[in-house]
């Protein structure tokens, strides 16, 4: 395989790796990044302390940026170690240790004492280590076990035998590790609930160390202007904002807040917006943003990098992907089978990019061809038949639900997320209608694409289809019940030799040999196949995809982000035309009524 490097890797400073504050919606003054060089070893014995060398955290050992470039096998233990010296004055009362994500199973030891364990490769966890730390330093050890796709755990696109639409597996720490110090009584979490129509925002505080008699004070600003402040007692405060500055991709207004609660102080931001499925004046279901019908044109975003795998080389790399798609005229990213660090969503919030968030796949089945074939002839199996979906193990289904709730709670305050996608293309799908109910119970403020692409159980907010080979056609009658959504399409491919990961294989749905032919084909795809469906009520588009990923060369950009294969001016004009067609479709329904 060709070793590729993004432009961001050469600017990476090993002494300051992804050091930006990792939780922008709940910031404290105390913050210490533990990214950087750790000791590591890989072997069959979890008690091994004969460390082999240094690994650059938070890059997985399989990633080139880690400095290791070695596969961790299912029967291996990956062991990390480092000593931590606390800066003078850093420690207040309690020390909270945070891990952004560790793939898959982790046990954490502080000064050789067991502190916590966590199962799930894509969700964060934390532990109070106060009682394990005496003085101004401590040793930290993390033991990781990653069985990848050999069981029913959530693995996403990772496969031990990579190829085609499946990619190099990765293991261990792959998001920021960090430390904060807090008072004895502190705010563990804040749930920010916005009501666009009422012009209110409610802050619901989680704290096991505070009772309901604690007093607090909150200040809210829009830019430099203070718009509200209030004293309160208890764990919930509702604030009236007055005239609302709406969050949209075109006007991504964000409010800042400062919260003082007991002896603790946190700050962050939120956006005022409203997402819903609603029928237009003629009964056609539409995606509505802030009480107005809104057209979504976006791209599939898998968030892989050739040098960091699932870990972006830098904050700048994440910003680049989001801003580039914005410059193309897109207003939607479907974050595909990956949960990003919170900073990614922060940049979507501030830049103005709506996000559809996929849950991670998990399945014992390696082949979903039968579901693809059935989808092409419009047959959808009942997903209660677990064996056909690789979900016959109850432990796997239960663990999926645990991690699903962890994801929903972790990302619940993100302004830009409009839609949850629990299942994609039948992979590990089970009881999608029940899962949809569970999602709505936890979060009723967003929409749900309950079974994206295949194995539709006739639920959710979207009539969601993936069409690469068939004629793109949406029956108008479907729009009377759910929003018509083409949630994957295109996938037009071209390999750029000097920027291609695998010189011996190409995976793509339609392959071109010149940029001219590729761009002409994309233009005709939209003009001849998409525009007519928009007139019939199609309201959501997700083009495959943002960048090449390993064997897949169907990206708008190459895998290393150095070549843009699709002409930006042409694509921006296509997106402008889509909006015009969408507006015409609304008017057509009115005129024909």
QUIBEL-V811829 format. One record per residue. N is the residue number from 1. RES is the residue in one small letter. SS is DSSP state (~ for helix, > for strand, _ for the rest). PSI is psi in whole degrees, 0 to 359 (999 if undefined). D_CENTER is the distance of its C-alpha to the mean C-alpha in Angstrom with 1 decimal. Layout:
n: [N:N]
res: [RES:RES]
ss: [SS:SS]
psi: [PSI:PSI]
d_center: [D_CENTER:D_CENTER]
This chain:
n: [1:2:3:4:5:6:7:8:9:10:11:12:13:14:15:16:17:18:19:20:21:22:23:24:25:26:27:28:29:30:31:32:33:34:35:36:37:38:39:40:41:42:43:44:45:46:47:48:49:50:51:52:53:54:55:56:57:58:59:60:61:62:63:64:65:66:67:68:69:70:71:72:73:74:75:76:77:78:79:80:81:82:83:84:85:86:87:88:89:90:91:92:93:94:95:96:97:98:99:100:101:102:103:104:105:106:107:108:109:110:111:112:113:114:115:116:117:118:119:120:121:122:123:124:125:126:127:128:129:130:131:132:133:134:135:136:137:138:139:140:141:142:143:144:145:146:147:148:149:150:151:152:153:154:155:156:157:158:159:160:161:162:163:164:165:166:167:168:169:170:171:172:173:174:175:176:177:178:179:180:181:182:183:184:185:186:187:188:189:190:191:192:193:194:195:196:197:198:199:200:201:202:203:204:205:206:207:208:209:210:211:212:213:214:215:216:217:218:219:220:221:222:223:224:225:226:227:228:229:230:231:232:233:234:235:236:237:238:239:240:241:242:243:244:245:246:247:248:249:250:251:252:253:254:255:256:257:258:259:260:261:262:263:264:265:266:267:268:269:270:271:272:273:274:275:276:277:278:279:280:281:282:283:284:285:286:287:288:289:290:291:292:293:294:295:296:297:298:299:300:301:302:303:304:305:306:307:308:309:310:311:312:313:314:315:316:317:318:319:320:321:322:323:324:325:326:327:328:329:330:331:332:333:334:335:336:337:338:339:340:341:342:343:344:345:346:347:348:349:350:351:352:353:354:355:356:357:358:359:360:361:362:363:364:365:366:367:368:369:370:371:372:373:374:375:376:377:378:379:380:381:382:383:384:385:386:387:388:389:390:391:392:393:394:395:396:397:398:399:400:401:402:403:404:405:406:407:408:409:410:411:412:413:414:415:416:417:418:419:420:421:422:423:424:425:426:427:428:429:430:431:432:433:434:435:436:437:438:439:440:441:442:443:444:445:446:447:448:449:450:451:452:453:454:455:456:457:458:459:460:461:462:463:464:465:466:467:468:469:470:471:472:473:474:475:476:477:478:479:480:481:482:483:484:485:486:487:488:489:490:491:492:493:494:495:496:497:498:499:500:501:502:503:504:505:506:507:508:509:510:511:512:513:514:515:516:517:518:519:520:521:522:523:524:525:526:527:528:529:530:531:532:533:534:535:536:537:538:539:540:541:542:543:544:545:546:547:548:549:550:551:552:553:554:555:556:557:558:559:560:561:562:563:564:565:566:567:568:569:570:571:572:573:574:575:576:577:578:579:580:581:582:583:584:585:586:587:588:589:590:591:592:593]
res: [x:x:x:x:x:x:x:x:x:x:x:x:x:x:x:x:x:x:x:x:x:x:x:x:x:x:x:x:x:x:x:x:x:x:x:x:x:x:x:x:x:x:x:x:x:x:x:x:x:x:x:x:x:x:x:x:x:x:x:x:x:x:x:x:x:x:x:x:x:x:x:x:x:x:x:x:x:x:x:x:x:x:x:x:x:x:x:x:x:x:x:x:x:x:x:x:x:x:x:x:x:x:x:x:x:x:x:x:x:x:x:x:x:x:x:x:x:x:x:x:x:x:x:x:x:x:x:x:x:x:x:x:x:x:x:x:x:x:x:x:x:x:x:x:x:x:x:x:x:x:x:x:x:x:x:x:x:x:x:x:x:x:x:x:x:x:x:x:x:x:x:x:x:x:x:x:x:x:x:x:x:x:x:x:x:x:x:x:x:x:x:x:x:x:x:x:x:x:x:x:x:x:x:x:x:x:x:x:x:x:x:x:x:x:x:x:x:x:x:x:x:x:x:x:x:x:x:x:x:x:x:x:x:x:x:x:x:x:x:x:x:x:x:x:x:x:x:x:x:x:x:x:x:x:x:x:x:x:x:x:x:x:x:x:x:x:x:x:x:x:x:x:x:x:x:x:x:x:x:x:x:x:x:x:x:x:x:x:x:x:x:x:x:x:x:x:x:x:x:x:x:x:x:x:x:x:x:x:x:x:x:x:x:x:x:x:x:x:x:x:x:x:x:x:x:x:x:x:x:x:x:x:x:x:x:x:x:x:x:x:x:x:x:x:x:x:x:x:x:x:x:x:x:x:x:x:x:x:x:x:x:x:x:x:x:x:x:x:x:x:x:x:x:x:x:x:x:x:x:x:x:x:x:x:x:x:x:x:x:x:x:x:x:x:x:x:x:x:x:x:x:x:x:x:x:x:x:x:x:x:x:x:x:x:x:x:x:x:x:x:x:x:x:x:x:x:x:x:x:x:x:x:x:x:x:x:x:x:x:x:x:x:x:x:x:x:x:x:x:x:x:x:x:x:x:x:x:x:x:x:x:x:x:x:x:x:x:x:x:x:x:x:x:x:x:x:x:x:x:x:x:x:x:x:x:x:x:x:x:x:x:x:x:x:x:x:x:x:x:x:x:x:x:x:x:x:x:x:x:x:x:x:x:x:x:x:x:x:x:x:x:x:x:x:x:x:x:x:x:x:x:x:x:x:x:x:x:x:x:x:x:x:x:x:x:x:x:x:x:x:x:x:x:x:x:x:x:x:x:x:x:x:x:x:x:x:x:x:x:x:x:x:x:x:x:x:x:x:x:x:x:x:x:x:x:x:x:x:x:x:x:x:x]
ss: [_:_:_:_:_:_:_:_:~:~:~:_:_:_:_:_:_:_:_:_:_:_:_:_:_:_:>:_:_:_:_:>:>:_:_:>:>:>:>:>:>:>:>:_:_:_:_:_:_:_:_:_:>:>:>:>:>:_:_:_:_:_:_:~:~:~:_:_:_:_:_:_:_:_:_:_:>:>:>:>:>:>:>:>:>:_:_:_:_:_:_:_:_:>:>:>:>:>:>:_:_:>:>:_:>:>:>:>:>:>:_:_:>:>:>:>:>:>:>:_:_:_:_:_:>:>:>:>:_:~:~:~:_:_:_:_:>:>:>:>:>:>:>:>:>:_:_:_:_:_:_:_:_:>:_:_:_:>:>:_:_:_:>:_:_:>:>:>:_:_:_:>:>:_:_:_:>:>:>:>:>:>:_:_:_:_:_:_:>:>:>:>:>:>:>:_:_:_:_:>:>:>:>:>:>:>:_:_:_:_:_:_:_:_:>:>:>:>:>:>:>:>:_:_:>:>:>:>:>:>:>:>:>:_:_:>:>:>:>:>:_:_:_:_:_:>:>:_:_:_:_:>:_:_:>:>:>:>:>:>:>:_:_:>:>:>:>:>:>:>:_:>:_:_:>:>:>:>:>:_:_:_:_:_:>:>:>:>:>:_:_:>:>:_:_:>:>:>:>:>:>:_:_:_:>:_:_:_:>:_:_:_:_:_:~:~:~:~:~:~:~:~:~:~:~:~:~:_:_:_:_:>:>:>:>:_:_:_:_:_:_:~:~:~:~:~:~:~:~:~:~:_:_:>:>:>:>:>:_:_:_:>:_:_:_:_:_:_:~:~:~:~:~:~:~:~:_:_:_:_:_:_:_:_:_:~:~:~:~:_:_:_:_:~:~:~:~:~:~:~:~:~:~:~:~:~:~:~:~:~:~:_:_:_:_:_:>:>:>:>:>:_:_:>:_:_:_:_:_:_:_:~:~:~:~:~:~:~:~:~:~:~:_:_:_:_:>:>:_:_:_:>:_:_:_:_:_:_:_:_:_:>:>:>:>:>:>:_:_:_:_:_:_:_:_:~:~:~:~:~:_:_:>:>:>:>:>:>:>:>:_:>:>:_:_:_:~:~:~:_:_:_:_:_:_:_:>:_:_:>:>:_:_:_:~:~:~:~:~:~:~:~:~:~:~:~:~:~:~:~:~:~:~:~:~:_:_:_:_:>:>:>:>:>:_:_:>:_:>:_:_:>:_:_:_:_:>:_:_:_:_:_:_:>:_:_:_:~:~:~:~:~:~:~:~:~:~:~:~:~:~:~:~:~:~:~:~:~:~:~:~:~:_]
psi: [145:135:115:152:133:162:344:337:323:344:6:131:112:340:349:72:116:53:359:152:125:353:75:339:359:86:138:159:334:121:131:116:136:15:157:202:128:158:151:159:155:125:189:353:117:351:3:134:15:82:140:338:206:143:140:104:135:36:134:154:336:341:143:326:345:338:1:307:57:138:137:120:162:333:8:156:134:118:128:151:143:156:141:124:123:132:153:129:358:319:124:264:304:148:124:123:129:139:123:318:140:128:116:313:130:141:133:131:135:123:43:8:135:128:316:170:159:139:128:119:358:357:151:163:164:164:139:115:12:312:348:351:120:124:203:26:166:162:146:127:137:126:124:139:128:107:5:236:25:3:204:8:164:120:346:225:7:137:139:324:88:163:148:237:7:148:173:128:160:160:160:204:124:6:169:138:132:165:141:156:135:163:172:317:122:163:117:324:158:124:118:114:118:145:100:315:320:344:33:157:135:131:120:115:135:125:117:343:352:144:183:4:2:140:152:176:138:141:134:134:151:105:232:357:129:123:342:152:152:142:152:166:135:194:6:134:130:134:132:128:342:220:126:132:104:141:126:165:330:329:79:65:134:137:144:148:152:125:124:125:111:234:1:149:129:158:162:209:168:164:143:111:166:124:136:159:126:146:140:189:339:16:10:127:131:158:125:134:119:44:14:139:138:136:131:119:116:192:154:129:108:347:34:147:141:335:335:357:243:351:119:140:335:167:321:324:319:315:319:313:315:311:323:316:325:318:335:352:4:151:10:136:126:105:106:107:41:140:120:166:156:334:329:313:327:317:324:319:312:330:326:72:115:143:133:128:118:146:161:140:151:130:147:355:132:349:121:20:324:321:323:312:313:324:326:335:18:41:128:116:149:124:11:347:82:324:329:351:11:31:38:346:118:325:321:320:319:318:323:314:324:312:329:313:321:318:313:317:324:321:10:335:356:124:325:343:119:337:136:140:93:322:144:124:40:356:109:19:143:138:53:326:322:321:321:316:320:318:314:327:322:329:101:5:355:169:169:126:94:333:84:123:297:172:48:129:14:33:194:182:351:140:94:122:146:119:112:326:334:172:133:110:126:115:131:330:333:333:352:345:319:163:129:122:122:89:356:135:174:251:23:135:146:131:130:109:312:354:26:137:317:105:350:356:143:131:126:163:334:121:136:155:354:151:326:312:321:311:323:321:320:317:315:327:312:314:318:331:331:312:315:327:330:322:337:359:356:127:351:132:137:103:140:111:181:311:160:151:109:243:335:124:41:25:154:327:160:165:324:4:23:344:130:114:329:133:125:318:319:314:324:321:322:316:324:321:323:318:319:317:321:314:321:323:322:317:323:318:323:314:323:350:999]
d_center: [27.3:27.4:25.9:23.7:22.6:20.5:22.5:20.5:21.7:25.3:24.7:23.1:25.3:25.3:26.7:23.8:20.6:17.4:19.6:18.1:17.7:14.4:14.4:15.4:15.8:18.3:20.3:23.5:26.2:26.2:23.6:24.2:21.8:22.7:21.0:23.7:26.2:26.6:29.2:28.1:29.7:28.9:31.4:32.6:33.8:31.4:34.3:34.6:34.8:36.1:33.2:33.1:31.8:28.9:25.2:23.1:20.3:17.3:17.7:18.2:21.8:21.1:19.8:22.6:21.5:22.1:25.8:26.1:25.0:25.9:24.5:24.3:25.9:25.5:28.8:28.0:27.3:25.3:26.8:25.9:28.3:28.9:31.3:30.1:32.5:31.9:33.0:36.0:35.4:31.7:32.4:33.0:33.3:30.2:27.8:24.2:22.3:18.5:16.3:12.6:12.4:15.3:15.5:17.1:20.0:21.2:24.4:25.0:28.6:30.0:33.6:33.8:33.1:30.4:27.9:25.0:23.1:19.6:18.4:14.8:13.1:9.5:10.4:12.6:16.3:19.3:23.1:26.2:28.3:31.2:33.8:33.2:33.8:37.3:38.0:35.8:34.1:32.7:31.7:28.2:27.6:24.6:25.4:22.7:23.2:20.9:22.3:19.5:20.2:23.7:23.0:21.0:18.1:14.4:14.2:11.8:13.6:15.7:19.4:22.5:24.2:21.8:22.7:21.9:18.4:17.8:17.4:18.7:17.8:17.1:18.1:18.4:17.0:14.0:12.7:15.2:18.2:20.0:22.9:24.1:27.4:28.1:31.3:32.6:31.4:27.9:24.9:22.3:19.8:19.9:18.6:19.0:20.1:21.1:23.8:24.0:27.4:29.0:27.8:27.0:24.3:24.5:23.6:23.6:24.2:23.7:26.4:28.5:31.0:31.8:33.9:34.0:36.8:34.9:35.1:32.5:32.2:29.4:29.5:27.3:27.5:26.6:27.1:30.4:31.7:31.7:31.2:31.6:32.5:33.6:34.9:34.2:34.9:32.6:28.9:28.1:28.9:28.6:29.2:30.6:29.4:32.0:31.1:27.3:25.6:23.0:19.5:19.0:17.6:21.3:22.0:19.0:21.2:20.0:22.3:22.8:24.1:26.2:26.9:29.9:30.3:33.2:33.1:29.4:27.8:24.1:22.8:19.6:18.8:17.8:18.0:20.4:19.3:19.8:18.0:20.3:21.8:25.4:28.4:29.9:33.7:34.5:32.3:29.5:26.1:23.8:20.5:21.8:20.5:22.8:25.5:25.6:24.7:22.0:21.1:17.6:17.7:14.7:13.4:11.3:9.0:8.7:8.4:11.7:14.7:18.3:19.2:16.3:14.6:11.0:12.1:12.6:16.4:16.2:14.8:16.8:15.0:11.7:14.0:15.9:13.3:12.5:16.2:17.5:15.9:17.2:20.5:20.6:20.6:17.2:15.7:12.5:9.5:8.3:4.9:7.1:7.5:5.1:3.5:4.2:7.6:8.5:10.4:7.9:7.5:11.3:12.1:10.7:12.8:15.8:15.9:15.4:12.6:11.6:8.1:8.0:5.4:6.8:8.3:9.6:13.0:16.2:19.6:23.1:23.7:23.3:24.5:23.2:25.8:27.8:25.0:24.6:28.3:28.6:26.0:28.1:31.1:29.3:29.8:27.1:27.8:27.7:24.7:27.1:28.6:26.4:28.2:27.2:23.4:23.6:23.2:26.8:26.1:25.8:24.3:21.3:20.9:21.3:18.8:16.2:17.0:16.9:13.4:12.3:14.1:12.7:9.1:10.8:12.9:10.6:8.7:11.9:13.2:10.6:13.0:11.1:9.1:12.0:11.3:10.1:10.6:12.2:13.9:14.0:17.5:19.3:17.7:18.5:18.9:21.3:22.6:20.0:22.1:22.4:18.7:18.3:21.0:19.3:16.1:18.4:20.5:17.7:16.4:18.8:17.6:15.0:15.6:14.9:15.0:16.5:17.2:15.7:18.4:20.9:22.7:22.6:24.1:24.9:22.6:19.6:19.7:19.5:21.9:19.2:20.5:19.7:22.9:23.7:27.3:28.8:30.1:27.5:29.1:28.1:30.9:31.5:32.3:28.7:27.7:30.0:27.7:24.1:22.3:22.8:19.6:19.5:15.9:16.8:19.9:21.6:20.7:23.8:24.4:26.4:26.7:27.6:29.7:29.3:25.5:25.0:23.8:26.1:29.5:30.7:28.2:26.4:24.0:23.8:24.8:27.4:28.6:30.3:32.6:32.6:30.3:32.8:32.6:28.8:28.6:31.5:29.8:26.6:28.8:30.8:27.8:26.8:30.5:32.0:29.3:26.7:29.0:31.3:28.5:27.3:30.9:30.7:27.7:24.6:22.0:18.6:18.1:15.4:17.1:16.4:15.1:14.1:15.8:17.9:16.6:19.6:22.0:20.1:21.7:20.5:18.4:19.3:19.4:20.6:18.6:20.1:19.3:23.1:24.1:23.0:24.5:24.2:26.5:24.7:27.7:28.0:24.3:24.5:27.7:26.3:23.6:26.4:28.5:25.8:25.9:29.7:29.8:27.6:30.0:32.9:31.6:31.6:35.1:36.2:35.5:37.4:40.3:40.5:40.7]
